[in-house]
């Protein structure tokens, strides 16, 4: 048991559950997120090395009275690691959207379809899940590796370039997209917990949910939800969750 689920009445209620096992998006979270974390750490190591590396051309060695033309400026190390990083981030978003879908599907115990009363009459959280799915697809398109591309310039003197700039800027976009995907999952998870009242989750998550509910209120009936997504995204970006 972890602090996130310790003394959770919701978790305890699933002891001896009839389901044999959960879908991959639920029970394989540690393996997927662990692999992504490895890529994040590798990216940090490469960025640290490259930030402290000599990238001048030519290199001037004053004491030796020597000027050397080289290629330390080439961005291949950064291009490759940015491509890997964008893929890792996209995977976090991809598995998150699958968990969001599970929450609205109506197959998770006593949680109603679309996480709302009178599903069908109310769309509930169907539209945010649509949004998450669309963003996931966009990330897949963005994750086409930039580092495998090259186009010559400077009269073909620069005949093999890293495209590291493109790799970096698209990674920023993927990261921003993942923030919104995770925010949508948070909205769904909070709604699912509240729909199981008076049963409570762990004290840690109850306190977290109380803070979140001060920003994004419970959804009792259909309303425009893009404002909730924006607010949830800012909540995740600015929060300090230890």
C-alpha positions as CSV (number, residue, x, y, z in Angstrom):
1,X,0.0,0.0,0.0
2,X,1.2,3.5,-0.8
3,X,0.3,6.8,0.8
4,X,-1.9,7.6,-2.2
5,X,-4.2,4.6,-1.4
6,X,-3.4,3.9,2.3
7,X,-6.6,3.6,4.4
8,X,-8.7,4.2,1.3
9,X,-12.3,2.9,1.7
10,X,-12.6,2.9,-2.1
11,X,-9.6,0.6,-2.5
12,X,-10.7,-1.6,0.4
13,X,-14.1,-2.0,-1.2
14,X,-12.5,-3.8,-4.1
15,X,-11.0,-6.6,-2.1
16,X,-12.2,-9.9,-3.5
17,X,-13.5,-8.1,-6.6
18,X,-15.1,-10.3,-9.3
19,X,-12.7,-8.9,-11.9
20,X,-9.7,-11.1,-12.5
21,X,-7.4,-8.2,-13.5
22,X,-7.5,-4.7,-14.7
23,X,-6.7,-3.4,-18.2
24,X,-3.1,-2.6,-19.0
25,X,-3.7,1.1,-18.7
26,X,-4.3,0.6,-15.0
27,X,-2.1,-2.3,-13.9
28,X,0.9,-1.5,-16.1
29,X,1.2,2.1,-15.0
30,X,4.5,1.5,-13.1
31,X,6.1,-0.2,-16.0
32,X,5.1,2.4,-18.6
33,X,5.8,5.4,-16.4
34,X,9.1,3.9,-15.3
35,X,10.3,3.5,-18.9
36,X,9.3,7.1,-19.6
37,X,11.1,8.2,-16.5
38,X,14.2,6.5,-17.7
39,X,14.0,8.5,-20.9
40,X,13.5,11.7,-18.9
41,X,16.6,11.0,-16.9
42,X,18.7,10.2,-20.0
43,X,17.6,13.4,-21.6
44,X,18.6,15.4,-18.5
45,X,22.0,13.7,-18.6
46,X,22.6,14.5,-22.2
47,X,21.4,18.1,-21.8
48,X,23.8,18.6,-18.9
49,X,26.7,17.3,-20.9
50,X,25.9,19.3,-24.0
51,X,25.3,22.5,-22.0
52,X,28.8,22.2,-20.6
53,X,30.4,21.1,-23.9
54,X,32.5,23.2,-26.3
55,X,30.6,23.9,-29.4
56,X,32.7,26.6,-31.0
57,X,34.1,26.3,-34.5
58,X,36.9,26.7,-35.1
59,X,38.5,25.8,-31.8
60,X,41.3,28.1,-30.9
61,X,44.1,26.8,-28.7
62,X,46.1,29.9,-27.8
63,X,48.9,28.2,-25.9
64,X,49.5,25.8,-28.7
65,X,49.1,28.6,-31.3
66,X,46.7,26.3,-33.2
67,X,43.3,26.7,-34.8
68,X,41.3,23.5,-35.4
69,X,38.2,23.2,-37.6
70,X,35.8,20.6,-36.3
71,X,32.2,19.6,-35.8
72,X,31.5,20.0,-32.1
73,X,28.6,22.3,-33.0
74,X,26.5,19.5,-34.5
75,X,23.3,19.0,-32.7
76,X,22.9,15.2,-33.2
77,X,23.1,14.3,-29.4
78,X,20.3,16.8,-28.6
79,X,18.2,15.9,-31.7
80,X,18.1,12.2,-30.8
81,X,17.4,12.8,-27.1
82,X,14.6,15.3,-27.9
83,X,13.0,12.8,-30.2
84,X,13.1,10.1,-27.5
85,X,11.8,12.6,-24.9
86,X,8.8,13.6,-27.0
87,X,8.0,9.9,-27.5
88,X,8.2,9.2,-23.8
89,X,6.0,12.2,-23.0
90,X,3.5,11.2,-25.6
91,X,3.2,7.7,-24.0
92,X,2.3,9.3,-20.7
93,X,-0.5,11.1,-22.5
94,X,-1.5,8.0,-24.4
95,X,-2.0,5.7,-21.4
96,X,-3.7,8.6,-19.5
97,X,-6.3,8.9,-22.2
98,X,-7.0,5.2,-21.9
99,X,-7.6,5.5,-18.2
100,X,-9.9,8.4,-18.9
101,X,-11.9,6.3,-21.3
102,X,-12.2,3.5,-18.7
103,X,-13.7,6.0,-16.3
104,X,-16.5,7.0,-18.6
105,X,-17.2,3.6,-20.1
106,X,-19.5,2.5,-17.4
107,X,-17.6,-0.8,-16.8
108,X,-15.9,0.3,-13.5
109,X,-18.2,-0.9,-10.8
110,X,-20.9,1.5,-9.7
111,X,-19.7,4.5,-11.7
112,X,-22.3,5.6,-14.3
113,X,-21.5,6.0,-18.0
114,X,-20.0,9.4,-18.8
115,X,-19.6,10.1,-15.1
116,X,-22.9,11.9,-14.9
117,X,-26.5,11.4,-13.8
118,X,-28.9,10.5,-16.6
119,X,-26.2,9.5,-19.2
120,X,-27.5,9.9,-22.7
121,X,-29.6,12.9,-21.8
122,X,-26.3,14.4,-20.4
123,X,-23.1,14.0,-22.3
124,X,-21.1,14.4,-19.1
125,X,-17.4,13.7,-19.6
126,X,-17.7,12.2,-23.1
127,X,-16.5,15.5,-24.7
128,X,-13.4,15.9,-22.6
129,X,-12.5,12.3,-23.5
130,X,-12.9,13.2,-27.1
131,X,-10.6,16.1,-26.6
132,X,-8.0,13.9,-24.9
133,X,-8.2,11.4,-27.7
134,X,-7.7,14.1,-30.3
135,X,-4.7,15.5,-28.4
136,X,-3.1,12.0,-28.2
137,X,-3.5,11.6,-31.9
138,X,-1.9,15.0,-32.5
139,X,1.1,13.9,-30.3
140,X,1.5,10.8,-32.3
141,X,1.9,12.9,-35.4
142,X,4.3,15.3,-33.7
143,X,6.4,12.3,-32.6
144,X,7.7,11.5,-36.1
145,X,11.4,11.7,-35.4
146,X,13.1,14.9,-36.6
147,X,16.5,13.5,-36.2
148,X,16.1,11.1,-39.2
149,X,15.5,14.1,-41.4
150,X,18.2,16.2,-43.1
151,X,18.4,18.7,-45.9
152,X,21.6,20.2,-47.2
153,X,22.3,23.9,-47.2
154,X,25.2,26.3,-47.7
155,X,25.9,25.0,-51.1
156,X,26.0,21.5,-49.6
157,X,28.8,22.3,-47.2
158,X,26.3,21.6,-44.5
159,X,25.1,18.4,-46.0
160,X,23.9,16.5,-42.9
161,X,22.1,18.4,-40.2
162,X,20.5,17.2,-37.0
163,X,17.2,19.0,-37.2
164,X,17.6,19.3,-33.4
165,X,15.8,22.7,-33.3
166,X,12.7,21.1,-34.7
167,X,13.0,18.2,-32.3
168,X,13.2,20.5,-29.4
169,X,10.3,22.8,-30.3
170,X,8.0,19.9,-31.1
171,X,8.9,18.3,-27.8
172,X,7.7,21.5,-26.0
173,X,4.4,21.2,-27.8
174,X,4.0,17.5,-26.9
175,X,4.7,18.4,-23.2
176,X,2.1,21.1,-23.3
177,X,-0.4,18.7,-24.9
178,X,0.3,16.0,-22.2
179,X,-0.4,18.6,-19.5
180,X,-4.0,19.0,-20.9
181,X,-4.4,15.2,-21.3
182,X,-3.4,14.7,-17.6
183,X,-5.7,17.5,-16.6
184,X,-8.6,15.8,-18.3
185,X,-7.8,12.6,-16.5
186,X,-7.7,14.4,-13.2
187,X,-11.2,15.9,-13.9
188,X,-12.6,12.4,-14.6
189,X,-10.9,10.8,-11.6
190,X,-12.2,13.5,-9.2
191,X,-15.7,13.1,-10.6
192,X,-15.5,9.3,-10.3
193,X,-14.5,9.6,-6.6
194,X,-17.3,12.1,-5.8
195,X,-19.8,9.8,-7.5
196,X,-19.0,7.1,-4.9
197,X,-19.8,9.3,-1.9
198,X,-20.0,8.7,1.1
199,X,-17.2,6.2,0.5
200,X,-13.9,8.0,0.7
201,X,-10.5,7.6,-0.7
202,X,-7.2,8.0,1.3
203,X,-6.8,11.1,3.5
204,X,-4.0,12.3,1.2
205,X,-6.2,12.1,-1.9
206,X,-9.2,13.6,0.0
207,X,-7.1,16.6,0.8
208,X,-5.8,16.8,-2.8
209,X,-9.4,16.6,-4.0
210,X,-10.6,19.3,-1.7
211,X,-8.0,21.6,-3.1
212,X,-8.9,20.7,-6.7
213,X,-12.6,21.2,-6.0
214,X,-11.9,24.8,-5.0
215,X,-10.8,25.3,-8.6
216,X,-13.0,22.8,-10.6
217,X,-16.4,22.1,-9.0
218,X,-18.3,18.8,-9.2
219,X,-20.3,18.4,-12.5
220,X,-23.9,17.8,-11.7
221,X,-25.2,18.3,-15.2
222,X,-23.9,19.3,-18.6
223,X,-22.0,22.5,-18.8
224,X,-19.3,24.0,-21.1
225,X,-16.1,22.2,-20.0
226,X,-13.2,23.8,-21.7
227,X,-13.0,26.3,-18.9
228,X,-12.7,23.3,-16.5
229,X,-9.9,21.8,-18.6
230,X,-8.1,25.1,-18.6
231,X,-8.4,25.5,-14.9
232,X,-7.3,21.9,-14.2
233,X,-4.3,22.3,-16.5
234,X,-3.2,25.4,-14.5
235,X,-3.8,23.6,-11.3
236,X,-1.4,20.8,-12.3
237,X,1.2,23.2,-13.6
238,X,1.2,25.4,-10.5
239,X,0.7,22.7,-7.8
240,X,3.3,21.4,-5.4
241,X,2.3,17.8,-4.8
242,X,4.7,16.0,-2.5
